[in-house]
Amino acid sequence: MVAGESSGDLLASRLLAGLRPQLPTSRMHGIGGPHMAEYGFTSDWPIEKLSVRGLFEVLAHYREITNIRNSLRAGLVVERPSVFIGVDAPDFNLGLETDLKKAGIPTMHFISPSIWAWRGGRIKKIERAVSHMLVVFPFEEAIYRNAGIPVTYVGHPLAEIIPMQPDVAAARTALSLPVSGPVVAILPGSRMSELKYNTAAFVAAAALLLKREPRMRIIAPMAGEAQARYFTEVIAAAGLSDVPIDLLQGQSHLAMAAADAVLVASGTASLEVALFKKPMVIAYKMLRASWEIMRHMGYQPWVGLPNILAQEFIVPELLQQAATPEAMAQALWQQLDDHAGRATLVARFTAMHHALLRDTAQESANAVLTLIDQSRTPSSSTYRSPP
């Protein structure tokens, strides 16, 4: 298995939760993080090596990433695993899956690339790369069926992990926050490139909110120690070290549960915030050259997953030049002050949660076992454990 970032690590852990009990002695390895490690997964390289976003940002790490992929490919072709599962990270995984599938190794991809949002032509590459696709949004299943690609809708793992009704008081107690009083969480991203471009503006927005409401608590969960150190370096360089922020190691779900509103970088984290039923502002900045290329490639007016699933702007999106500290602070303040809007969002996000809820661990594990079985004995439908 290969997961390319912290959100992929969390999603992959749900698949492993269903798979490990049925394959208790199997070797599971590749690239993953701490959540996958809880199920006996061994990471051959640190997951941070792949946590890069943006066209030009990736170029800076291209040689190292390519060397990792080449080494992994060579080892797997010799090892011939029962199955290879790429978890998101399509730019890394699809090419690897294509080569492994050609070599006769069954390949599965978990979490579809956003072909419904941009670069729809990738479906042809996916067809060459994967033996079976696992999708997490209901509308994706028909896309792959129509393209003749074996597919299973397994629900979204986060819909299982996140409670339907978050316990705000318990989360605040766990984080040593006051039970009453405003709390805002800022999540500038888990990748170093995201922290580079988002951190200063996010913290400056928090500073503006604190001027309006000095009693407000600002919390910022970090994906790991390296991210926390870099976050601190960025705000120091921006002259923002005096902004009072509670920096958390991990604990992003506790932070979301505890918050009254969230400023979040676009990506899986925005869906997590929606499942926690929280008002949010989605914001994102990247290298200008990457932005100029990517902004012309989208099919939809929305970037954030909550808006894409709702097919309308139910929460604000502030991207690139629009993601100024002033605009973000104002949008967040409006979210905090709009009680009727909060109730509407809770209802919309609750319906979204129900639509995404399945027994993802079991359904995805069953699909993996079926693929392994089919690749070994095409005429058999009964799974046999490996020796």
Secondary structure, DSSP 8 states (H G I E B T S, - for coil): -EE-SHHHHHHHHHHHHHHGGGSTT---EEEE-HHHHTTT-EEEEEGGGG---SHHHHHHTHHHHHHHHHHHHHHHHHH--S-EEEES-HHHHHHHHHHHHHTT--EEEES---TTTB-TTHHHHHHHH-SEEEESSTTHHHHHHHTT--EEE---HHHHHS-SS--HHHHHHHTT--SSS-EEEEE--SSHHHHHHHHHHHHHHHHHHHHH-TT-EEEEEESSHHHHHHHHHHHHHTT-TTS--EEEES-HHHHHHH-SEEEEESSHHHHHHHHTT--EEEEE---HHHHHHHTTSBSSS--SHHHHHHTS-SS-EEEGGG--HHHHHHHHHHHHH-HHHHHHHHHHHHHHHHHH-S-HHHHHHHHHHHHHHHHH-TT--S-----
